[in-house]
């Protein structure tokens, strides 16, 4: 029987940024595909330790913005500053190396692999032994494997998925697959966690569970979170600040109360005062 996790050991690595200081700064970013403008001159920041929501109608440029932040897309204009380092172009593996991890709108797991192995895949970017040592699975490589396996077991306990640790994820219900994907992202020990519609397709109970884990990741692990979400109840309950996009442009930025009472947001997205 697994012991309860020691949350004091499950903290985000020290990134040299003080709590409440700016961790990520998006400055005048524009992104276009041919003649189609996905993002136009958008600026916002994410502070260390907060939950920052990005909302807007379908096609507003939200996922494109996450793809810019973690290096899937290179903007034609603007820059991203993360942990004090400014850049315009970065590969996804470089983003992971700097402390940015993400989940996806559509679950992107290895369906034939177990929960444990999927989360272990997230640790692969942190393994230092070369492929020869890993193939031999001896000495330093074996010790490293044991160390990383312990971290994964802590995440499994943290997310309360001990009962499915050996189950192929393709056999799991959708809500649990989303939780496994969250676990894989946490295995990278990010300073900034990007969540793309973590509640999409979930029933009420699954949303409540995921909301609880997002809060725990933020408060207990000290992980800064930027999330895209369409469920406005979730957004208003979870987030410290909200930025709103519409047709690739920023139309509002502020606290949940400020945003939900903003007339431009009501007209473009909410439809009626919330």
HUSULSUL-V798440 format. One record per run of one state. SS is the DSSP state (2 for helix, 1 for strand, 0 for the rest). FROM is the first residue (numbers start at 1). TO is the last residue. If there is no record, write none. Layout:
{{SS/FROM/TO} {SS/FROM/TO}}
This chain:
{{0/1/6} {2/7/9} {0/10/21} {1/22/33} {0/34/35} {1/36/47} {0/48/50} {1/51/55} {0/56/61} {2/62/69} {0/70/76} {1/77/82} {0/83/84} {1/85/87} {0/88/91} {2/92/98} {0/99/99} {1/100/102} {0/103/113} {1/114/114} {2/115/126} {0/127/130} {2/131/136} {0/137/139} {2/140/158} {0/159/161} {2/162/164} {0/165/167} {1/168/168} {2/169/171} {0/172/173} {2/174/186} {0/187/191} {1/192/196} {0/197/203} {2/204/219} {0/220/223} {1/224/228} {0/229/231} {2/232/238} {0/239/240} {1/241/246} {0/247/248} {1/249/254} {0/255/255} {2/256/260} {0/261/262} {2/263/270} {0/271/274}}
